[in-house]
Amino acid sequence: MTKRPTNFQVSLSDLRHNVEVLRGLAPGSLFCAVLKADAYGHGAVTIAQTVLEAGADWLAVALTDEAVELRAAGITAPLLILSEPAPDEMATVAGLAEVRPTVYTKAGIEAFAAVAPGAPVHLKIETGLHRVGVPADEAVAAAEHLQSCGLFLEGAFTHFAMAAEPESPLTQRQHQRFDTALEDLTTSGHRPQLVHAANSAATMAFPQTHYSLVRCGIALYGADPSPELRPRMDELGLRPIGSLVSVVAHRHRIEPGETVSYGQRWQATETTELATLPLGYADGLMRSWGDAGQVLINGRRYPIRGAVTMDQTMVEVDQTVKVGDQVVLLGRQGNETITAGDMGDVLGTISYELLAKLGRRLPIKYLDE
């Protein structure tokens, strides 16, 4: 296989640092590293190995296939599937050692009980996100049903909708609803061993929600959950672990009135120097990066021009830029830095989306192994 000049460079030493910082925020809680979406684009297997070496106690993924991948790679740590697997996936889950499914429907509970009697599960309780989960006032009934089916209620959890915006009153309401559901479970004799609610944002901003385990995803990778929490990220010294790096593959000049890329979305008003980069939206860039995105070349910022195409991206440069020069799309070069959060602000999205879109055809280069 040929070696592409474009890659996603991941600093494992910065990852270890972030694990240490985040674990230190909740010293009385177990630490769960969230590795869904291929560890937010950073490569799930290597990230799993590294966070476990750095002290993580649990891992979490979104899909059964993601759990299968980690087990096939020899990862044996306790692992939670954050969404309820489909009934026809439950036999696969049952065959994976130390993998716990989330349950929240009658069908899911019964399907897992049929293939894994006595196995531990985690009950998802809906408190305000309104995505999936057992309504808080039905938690006891769900616990009784899973017990009657022969399953073990190892954990109960919820997920916050607005923890990344600390001023929102919804987090407090969700916290109260969850506490009430936990009290009901305990009173009825269904007290779970593990209780968890805190995502990255709540781990940093709401210590009262740490319970017995915290689940950190986006902050683990050094990206911010929201602009509101950037000062907290800086205060804690969390470091972005990934840099998207390419090179200038081609240079040319266009005259005034010429347009760049599909759709003629950008037109030159003067003689313009352009550089073409050998990556595009098939590698995970958003097509809209051409509206306001920037890159770093030789420690300076240059604007992307025209729509990002499937395999290539065009940038307006000056005569100092040469073919072969390194280009940083996410990360640091010289005294300049472009973070996923910065780019998300410009494009009207969030760091999660930008990182999760990074494509599997994009080679990952691990540093400090």
Secondary structure, DSSP 4 states (H G I P E B T S, - for coil): ----S-EEEEEHHHHHHHHHHHHHH-TTSEEEEE-HHHHHHT-HHHHHHHHHHTT--EEEESSHHHHHHHHHTT--S-EEESSPPPGGGHHHHHTSTTEEEEE-SHHHHHHHHHHSTT-EEEEEEESSS-SSSEEGGGHHHHHHHHHHTT-EEEEEE---SSTTSTT-THHHHHHHHHHHHHHHHHHTT---SEEE---HHHHHH-GGG-TTEEEE-GGGGT--S-GGGHHHHHHHT----EEEEEE--EEEEE-TT-EESGGG-EE-SS-EEEEEES--GGGT--TTHHHH-EEEETTEEEEB-S---SS-EEEEE-TT--TT-EEEEEEEETTEEE-HHHHHHHHTS-HHHHHHT--TTS-EEEE--
